[in-house]
Amino acid sequence: MGMKFNMHGNVLKGTEIIYAFHLGAGGGEGEGRLTIRLLPGKVALRFEYEGWMERVSGIFFMQRWFENFGKSLEEEVRMERIKRKL
C-alpha cells in the first residue's frame, strides 16, 4: 500500500534547469527545488527540500531515488542516441 502524493511546481530555464515544487501528502506539506546542470559528459543534480518528508523518508530514500533516477536517465539517453543514429 502506497501513499498518494500531490506535486506541482514551475520549471525555470537558464544556465541550469530548476524545478521549484510543492509536495503534499497525507496532510503534510513541503517545498523544494531540483536543479539540473548539464556538464560535458554528465548531468549534475542538486535536490533541496524542507518539509514533512524530511522526517519520513530520511537520507536512504533520497539516495535510492537518485540512484534509480540516474540509471533511468542513462538508459533513456542511450536509447535516444541509438534512435538518432538510425
VMD Tcl script that draws the C-alpha trace (Angstrom):
set ca {
  {0.00 0.00 0.00}
  {1.45 3.34 -1.04}
  {0.84 6.95 -0.20}
  {-0.63 9.38 -2.74}
  {1.48 12.44 -3.43}
  {0.46 15.77 -4.88}
  {3.40 17.55 -6.51}
  {3.24 20.73 -8.56}
  {5.64 23.49 -9.42}
  {7.37 25.62 -12.02}
  {10.25 24.91 -14.38}
  {12.80 27.70 -14.80}
  {15.34 27.52 -17.61}
  {18.67 29.31 -17.87}
  {22.19 28.01 -17.42}
  {20.51 25.48 -15.11}
  {17.08 23.88 -15.25}
  {15.29 24.36 -11.94}
  {12.07 22.65 -10.89}
  {10.72 24.53 -7.88}
  {7.94 22.41 -6.39}
  {5.39 21.98 -3.63}
  {4.89 18.45 -2.28}
  {1.89 17.37 -0.25}
  {0.64 14.02 1.01}
  {-1.40 12.80 3.95}
  {-1.79 16.31 5.37}
  {1.95 17.02 5.27}
  {3.47 19.70 3.06}
  {6.88 20.83 1.92}
  {8.76 22.93 -0.62}
  {11.76 22.00 -2.68}
  {13.96 22.52 -5.73}
  {15.53 20.10 -8.15}
  {18.38 21.77 -10.03}
  {19.73 20.12 -13.17}
  {23.02 21.30 -14.67}
  {24.33 19.84 -17.92}
  {28.09 19.35 -17.94}
  {30.35 17.77 -20.56}
  {29.67 14.03 -20.36}
  {27.42 14.18 -17.28}
  {24.38 15.66 -15.61}
  {24.70 17.24 -12.16}
  {21.61 17.09 -9.91}
  {21.04 19.02 -6.70}
  {17.98 18.31 -4.57}
  {16.85 20.70 -1.83}
  {13.77 20.10 0.30}
  {12.22 21.32 3.54}
  {9.07 19.84 4.96}
  {7.35 16.83 6.43}
  {9.01 14.30 4.12}
  {12.46 15.03 5.60}
  {11.41 13.19 8.74}
  {9.50 10.45 6.90}
  {11.97 9.49 4.18}
  {15.40 10.28 5.53}
  {18.60 10.13 3.52}
  {18.21 6.47 2.50}
  {15.07 7.14 0.46}
  {16.58 10.11 -1.37}
  {19.81 8.22 -2.12}
  {17.84 5.31 -3.59}
  {15.62 7.67 -5.60}
  {18.63 9.45 -7.13}
  {20.35 6.15 -7.96}
  {17.23 4.90 -9.75}
  {16.74 8.25 -11.48}
  {20.36 8.24 -12.68}
  {20.09 4.70 -14.08}
  {16.84 5.53 -15.88}
  {18.28 8.76 -17.28}
  {21.39 6.97 -18.58}
  {19.23 4.35 -20.30}
  {16.96 6.97 -21.87}
  {19.95 8.94 -23.17}
  {21.47 5.73 -24.59}
  {18.22 4.81 -26.34}
  {17.84 8.34 -27.73}
  {21.38 8.20 -29.15}
  {20.63 4.87 -30.83}
  {17.35 6.22 -32.22}
  {19.05 9.32 -33.67}
  {21.73 7.21 -35.39}
  {19.08 5.13 -37.17}
}
mol new
graphics top color blue
foreach p $ca { graphics top sphere $p radius 0.5 }
foreach p [lrange $ca 0 end-1] q [lrange $ca 1 end] { graphics top cylinder $p $q radius 0.2 }
display resetview
